[in-house]
Amino acid sequence: MLVESTMVDPIKLLLLDRDGVINVDSKHYIKKAEEWHPIAGSINAIVQLQHCVKIAVCTNQAGIGRGLFAETALTAIHRKMNNAIVQAGGEAIDIYYCPHAPAQDCYCRKPKSGLLTLAMQGHQCLAKNTLYVGDSEKDLLAALNAKCRSVLVLTGNGSKTAKTPAAQYAGAIVENLAALADRTIVTGILDI
């Protein structure tokens, strides 16, 4: 729910999961730039949302830790994503990623809060002024662990996640990133 009130801390930083939120996800991982395809409306949504908040991406990329692709391939994927944002009239966004496999038990792999904390520190933003948008239980739990607000999108794994107990942690559930941007445009304020 969007709230226009001085009692709610304003959102200054919007953190996005990547796979299933910005681009079409794959159970086989997105391993090269040619496999990266944006979800309809997601790139324009990012450009629209950049008018009212800073945006960054926080994404688990365990395919690197599992040896399925190299960090150079990930860089090419992110370059393609940022080029699409710039071509649509926006600004390139920062990307924070965890390259570790789940068995490595690192501090940055969602549902732990490390990635989100790094992004908040990098953008000098407090958790109370941060919103994380994701499609999985790990995303919602990472936001909870980082003490920031969250939104669940129904793209990617979102429809399945909406039926889990973790959905209770989402401040709102929206169809997709474009729907979140459309709700924000009405008021010019992003508050969940």
Secondary structure, 3 states (H helix, E strand, C coil): CCCCCCCCCCCCEEEECCECCCECCCCCCCCCHHHCCECCCHHHHHHHHCCCCEEEEEEECHHHHCCCCCHHHHHHHHHHHHHHHHHCCCCCCEEEEECCCHHHCCCCCCCCCHHHHHHHHHCCCCHHHEEEEECCHHHHHHHHHHCCEEEEECCCCHHHHCCCHHHHHCCEEECCHHHHHHHHHHHCCCCC
